[in-house]
């Protein structure tokens, strides 16, 4: 008797769903701290082998049964692979990234995480080959997160053969849905940034018609809510991990560090520097206070003689007086210091951030002040960067810099100092009293730890690749 195709398809779908539910339940028993995330995704048959958009687990029934038949644990591992993508929010993608490298980095990070968890139900034959590839990356960047692996791959571009071999070695799911959904975010950001002719020209140049604005808003709102939900899940897992830490031992250490990376506050260093801006005048036409009605009326009435001229100055907030303090103790990397100063320079030298005449002090200090250089112009800043040498390698004491700044204020070298940024590893002696100006301590951390600072200080934690 020949079984009708429709009955056969239905039977395959039922068996595949059983495998998916079995995989989920197995993980729920072995990794109790993941319970809130394992049931978050709706199981839905699809033409994709395996994929997620953050709300659904899309799977091809035939593919799932093939995986289960070939290697029983692969179905369980693949399920966990997809869930970890969601927990780490890998599917929120900046469309400017190198998509093949980002997808590979995300797969490498979650496959490594699954291996580190050491659960027997997820062990598969390819683990050894994966760890052989990951070893030099781990030695270079430490604990593997998608962001760290991605920036490593950018620096050490894989060859053509590796870009064929490596994705297959770490692959478990399709990532196309990530980039499709991220187009919605891009459309929404463009709509928020501008409704000008530039935005209209962008739409005209796009392939196909964009969704209407209401549809974009609805999709963007749904994406925002989804992101918030996974952020809450990640935070809850981090709390649960601490509860189950005795039973998990060191197996979940890598997961906790990855969650710390996900849950940490993100910083825009350029926007951060604006906290230290002061109001001042610049030679620039002030369009906000210029009345075009009187201007054009004068041109018509008096034949090219305007009744009112545009103002030639404008009040803006830019950085004028500032202190950059650099910890030059032995525990701080000279290369990172150079990168930090260069990045700060690149941001400050943008026209909208710095006045033409400035009063910038760059101080190097370990346990004592090693150097205090005053910079008053872009040209002086250029010369400083070209000849900069780090001085000192002793202990770390932040107090001498604060005493020096107070001395400069008393001597009227500063008239309206808005703030100081102190670049350090955090291992030093802080002042007991709050200064009269804003103070930020900038840390570069590989392990996503959060150094302690006094209550009055601003804290900014960056990753090494964020200084590039």
C-alpha positions in Angstrom: 0.0 0.0 0.0 1.4 3.4 -1.0 1.1 6.1 1.7 -0.3 9.4 0.3 2.2 12.2 0.2 0.1 14.4 2.5 0.0 11.7 5.2 3.8 11.3 4.8 4.4 15.0 5.1 2.2 15.2 8.2 4.0 12.3 9.8 7.4 13.9 9.1 6.3 17.2 10.7 5.0 15.4 13.8 8.3 13.5 14.3 10.3 16.6 13.7 8.3 18.5 16.3 8.8 15.7 18.8 12.6 16.0 18.2 12.5 19.8 18.7 10.4 19.5 21.9 12.7 16.7 23.1 15.7 18.9 22.5 14.1 21.8 24.4 13.0 19.6 27.4 16.4 17.9 27.6 18.1 21.3 27.8 15.6 22.5 30.4 16.6 19.6 32.7 20.3 19.9 32.2 20.5 23.8 32.2 17.8 25.0 34.5 19.0 28.6 34.4 18.0 28.7 30.7 14.4 27.8 31.3 13.1 31.3 30.7 14.7 31.4 27.2 14.2 27.8 26.0 10.4 28.2 25.8 10.5 31.7 24.5 10.7 30.8 20.8 7.6 29.5 19.0 8.3 26.3 17.1 7.3 26.7 13.5 8.0 24.5 10.4 9.7 26.4 7.6 11.7 26.0 4.4 14.8 27.2 6.3 16.9 24.4 7.8 17.0 26.2 11.1 16.7 29.9 11.9 15.3 32.5 14.3 14.0 36.0 14.1 13.9 36.4 17.9 10.3 35.3 18.2 10.2 32.0 16.4 12.3 28.9 16.0 12.0 28.2 12.3 13.0 24.7 11.2 12.7 22.3 8.2 11.2 19.0 9.5 13.2 16.9 7.0 16.5 18.6 7.9 15.8 18.2 11.7 15.1 14.4 11.2 18.2 14.1 9.1 20.3 15.7 11.8 18.8 13.5 14.5 19.4 10.3 12.5 23.0 11.3 11.7 24.0 12.4 15.2 21.4 12.4 17.9 23.0 15.2 20.0 23.2 17.6 17.0 19.5 18.5 17.3 19.9 19.4 21.0 23.1 21.3 20.3 21.5 23.2 17.4 18.5 24.1 19.5 20.8 25.6 22.2 22.9 27.3 19.5 19.9 29.2 18.2 18.7 30.1 21.8 22.2 31.5 22.6 22.1 33.7 19.6 18.9 35.2 21.0 20.3 35.6 24.6 23.3 37.4 23.2 21.1 39.4 20.8 23.2 38.5 17.8 20.3 39.1 15.5 20.4 42.9 16.2 22.8 43.7 13.5 24.5 47.0 12.3 24.1 46.7 8.6 27.5 48.2 8.2 29.3 45.1 9.5 31.0 42.6 7.3 28.1 40.1 7.3 30.0 36.9 6.6 32.5 37.7 9.3 29.8 38.7 11.8 27.8 35.5 11.2 31.0 33.4 11.5 32.0 35.2 14.7 28.5 34.7 16.3 28.6 31.0 15.4 32.1 30.6 16.8 31.1 32.3 20.1 28.0 30.2 20.7 29.6 26.9 19.6 32.5 27.6 22.0 30.0 28.5 24.8 28.2 25.2 24.3 31.4 23.2 24.5 32.4 25.1 27.6 29.1 24.2 29.3 30.2 20.6 29.0 26.7 19.1 28.9 26.8 15.5 27.6 23.6 15.9 25.6 25.3 18.6 23.4 28.6 16.9 22.7 29.2 16.2 19.0 32.1 15.0 16.9 33.1 18.3 15.5 34.0 19.9 18.9 37.7 19.0 18.7 38.1 20.5 15.3 36.3 23.7 16.4 38.5 24.1 19.5 41.6 23.7 17.3 40.5 26.7 15.3 39.4 28.7 18.4 42.6 28.2 20.4 44.7 31.0 18.7 41.7 33.4 18.9 41.2 32.7 22.6 44.9 33.2 23.3 44.7 36.6 21.5 41.4 38.0 22.9 40.7 36.0 26.1 37.1 34.9 26.7 35.3 34.6 23.4 32.4 36.9 22.7 31.0 37.5 19.2 32.3 41.1 19.3 35.8 40.1 20.2 35.9 37.3 17.7 34.6 39.6 15.0 37.2 42.2 15.5 39.9 39.5 15.6 38.6 38.2 12.2 38.7 41.8 10.8 42.4 42.1 11.8 43.3 38.6 10.6 41.2 38.2 7.5 40.5 34.5 6.7 41.5 33.4 3.2 39.1 32.2 0.6 39.5 28.5 1.6 38.9 29.3 5.3 35.8 31.3 4.5 34.4 28.2 2.9 35.6 25.7 5.5 35.1 27.6 8.8 31.4 28.6 8.4 30.6 24.9 7.7 32.5 23.8 10.8 30.6 26.1 13.1 27.3 26.4 11.2 24.0 25.4 12.9 21.4 27.9 11.6 20.7 30.4 8.8 21.2 34.1 9.7 19.4 35.7 6.7 16.4 36.6 9.0 18.8 38.8 11.1 19.7 41.0 8.2 16.2 41.2 6.8 14.8 42.3 10.2 17.7 44.8 10.6 16.6 46.6 7.4 13.5 47.6 9.3 15.7 49.2 12.0 17.6 51.1 9.3 14.4 52.4 7.7 13.2 53.6 11.1 16.4 55.3 12.0 16.4 57.1 8.6 12.9 58.2 9.3 13.8 59.5 12.7 16.9 61.3 11.5 15.3 63.1 8.6 12.3 63.7 6.6 14.2 66.0 4.2 14.9 65.7 0.5 17.9 63.6 1.3 15.7 60.9 2.8 13.4 61.1 -0.2 16.3 60.6 -2.6 17.4 57.6 -0.6 14.0 56.1 -1.0 14.0 56.8 -4.7 17.3 55.0 -5.1 16.2 52.0 -3.1 15.3 48.7 -4.9 11.6 48.3 -4.6 9.1 50.3 -2.6 9.7 50.9 1.1 6.9 50.1 3.5 4.7 53.0 4.5 5.7 55.0 7.5 3.1 53.5 9.8 4.2 50.0 8.9 7.8 50.9 9.6 6.8 52.4 12.9 4.9 49.2 13.9 7.8 46.9 12.9 10.3 49.1 14.7 8.2 49.2 17.8 7.9 45.4 17.8 11.6 45.1 17.3 12.3 47.4 20.2 10.0 45.5 22.5 11.6 42.2 21.4 15.0 43.5 22.2 13.9 44.6 25.7 12.4 41.2 26.3 15.7 39.4 25.5 17.6 41.9 27.6 15.4 41.1 30.5 15.9 37.4 29.8 19.7 37.8 29.7 19.6 39.7 33.0 17.4 37.0 34.6 19.8 34.3 33.4 22.7 36.1 34.9 20.9 36.2 38.3 19.9 32.6 38.0 23.4 31.6 37.2 24.6 33.1 40.5 21.9 31.0 42.2 23.0 27.8 40.5 26.7 28.6 40.6 27.6 25.9 43.0 26.0 23.2 40.8 27.4 24.5 37.6 30.9 25.2 38.9 33.4 26.6 36.4 31.4 25.3 33.4 29.2 28.4 33.3 32.0 30.9 33.9 32.3 31.7 30.2 28.5 32.1 29.9 28.5 34.5 32.9 31.2 36.6 31.2 29.3 36.6 28.0 26.2 37.7 29.8 28.1 40.5 31.5 29.1 41.7 28.0 25.5 41.6 26.9 24.1 43.3 30.0 26.8 46.0 30.3 25.8 49.5 29.4 26.8 50.6 25.9 28.7 53.9 25.4 29.1 56.3 22.6 32.5 57.9 23.4 31.9 60.9 21.0 28.5 61.6 22.7 30.2 61.1 26.1 32.7 63.9 25.5 29.9 66.3 24.9 29.2 66.2 28.6 32.2 68.4 29.0 31.2 71.1 26.5 30.7 74.8 27.4 28.6 77.5 25.8 30.5 79.9 23.6 30.3 82.0 20.4 31.7 81.0 17.0 31.8 82.8 13.7 28.9 81.1 11.9 25.7 82.2 10.3 22.9 81.6 12.9 20.0 80.3 10.8 17.9 79.8 13.9 17.7 83.5 14.5 17.6 84.7 10.9 14.3 86.0 9.5 14.1 85.2 5.8 10.9 87.1 5.4 12.5 90.5 6.1 15.6 89.5 4.1 13.7 88.6 0.9 11.3 91.5 1.3 14.2 93.9 1.4 15.6 92.3 -1.8 12.3 92.8 -3.6 11.7 96.4 -2.3 15.1 97.9 -2.6 16.6 95.9 -5.5 19.1 93.5 -3.9 19.4 95.5 -0.6 18.2 93.4 2.3 16.4 94.9 5.3 18.3 92.5 7.6 21.5 90.6 7.4 22.1 87.2 9.0 23.9 87.1 12.3 27.6 86.3 11.8 28.0 84.5 15.2 26.2 81.7 16.9 26.1 80.3 20.5 27.2 76.7 20.5 28.3 74.1 23.1 31.8 73.0 22.4 34.8 71.9 24.4 37.2 74.8 25.3 38.9 74.0 28.7 39.6 70.4 29.4 42.1 68.0 31.1 43.1 64.6 29.9 44.9 62.6 32.6 46.8 59.5 31.7 47.7 56.7 34.1 51.3 55.7 33.1 51.8 53.1 35.8 53.2 49.8 34.9 49.8 48.1 34.7 48.5 50.3 31.9 49.3 49.3 28.3 51.2 51.9 26.3 49.5 50.9 23.1 46.1 51.4 24.6 47.1 54.9 25.9 48.2 55.9 22.4 45.0 54.6 21.0 42.9 56.4 23.6 44.7 59.8 23.1 44.4 59.4 19.3 40.7 58.5 19.5 40.0 61.5 21.8 41.9 63.7 19.4 40.0 62.5 16.4 36.7 63.3 18.1 37.7 66.7 19.6 39.2 67.9 16.4 35.9 67.7 14.6 34.7 71.2 13.9 31.5 70.8 15.9 33.3 69.7 19.0 36.2 72.1 19.6 36.6 75.9 19.6 39.5 77.3 17.6 41.2 78.5 20.7 41.5 75.9 23.4 43.0 75.4 26.8 43.8 71.6 27.1 46.2 70.1 29.6 47.4 66.5 29.1 48.9 65.1 32.3 50.9 61.9 32.7 50.9 60.5 36.2 51.8 57.3 38.0 52.3 58.0 41.7 53.4 61.5 40.9 52.9 64.0 38.0 55.4 63.0 35.3 54.4 65.6 32.7 51.9 68.4 32.2 51.6 69.8 28.7 49.4 72.7 27.8 47.8 72.7 24.3 46.1 75.8 22.9 45.6 74.9 19.2 45.1 72.0 16.8 48.7 72.5 15.5 50.1 72.0 19.1 47.9 68.9 19.5 49.3 67.5 16.2 52.9 68.1 17.4 52.2 66.5 20.8 50.8 63.3 19.1 53.7 63.1 16.8 56.3 63.3 19.6 54.3 61.8 22.5 56.3 59.5 24.9 54.9 57.8 28.0 56.7 58.7 31.2 56.6 56.8 34.5 56.0 53.2 35.4 55.5 53.2 39.2 52.4 52.8 41.3 49.0 54.5 40.7 47.8 57.5 42.7 45.1 59.7 41.2 45.4 62.5 43.8 48.4 64.4 42.4 46.5 65.2 39.2 43.6 66.6 41.1 45.9 68.7 43.3 47.6 70.0 40.1 44.3 70.9 38.5 43.2 72.7 41.7 46.4 74.7 41.6 45.8 75.7 38.0 42.3 76.9 38.9 43.6 79.0 41.8 46.2 80.5 39.5 43.5 81.3 36.9 45.0 79.1 34.2 41.5 77.8 34.0 38.5 80.1 34.0 35.6 77.7 33.1 37.0 74.2 33.4 34.1 71.8 32.6 35.8 68.5 33.2 38.6 66.0 33.2 38.9 62.5 31.7 41.3 60.1 33.5 42.4 57.1 31.5 43.4 54.2 33.8 43.1 50.6 34.8 41.3 51.6 38.0 43.9 50.3 40.4 44.8 53.5 42.3 44.0 55.9 45.1 41.1 58.2 44.5 40.6 61.6 46.1 38.3 61.7 49.1 36.6 64.9 48.2 34.6 65.6 45.1 36.2 68.2 42.7 34.3 71.3 41.5 34.3 70.0 37.9 33.0 66.9 36.2 35.4 63.9 36.3 35.2 60.8 34.3 37.4 57.7 34.7 37.8 55.7 31.4 38.7 52.0 31.8 39.6 49.5 29.1 38.6 46.1 30.2 38.8 42.7 28.4 36.6 40.8 30.9 33.6 43.2 31.0 34.2 43.8 34.7 33.0 47.0 36.3 35.7 48.8 38.3 34.6 50.7 41.4 34.8 54.5 41.4 33.7 57.2 43.9 30.0 58.2 43.9 30.9 61.6 42.4 32.8 60.2 39.4 31.5 59.3 36.0 32.5 55.8 34.8 33.1 54.8 31.2 34.1 51.2 30.4 35.4 50.5 26.9 36.7 47.3 25.2 40.1 47.5 23.5 38.5 47.2 20.0 36.4 50.3 20.8 39.5 52.4 20.9 40.4 51.5 17.3 
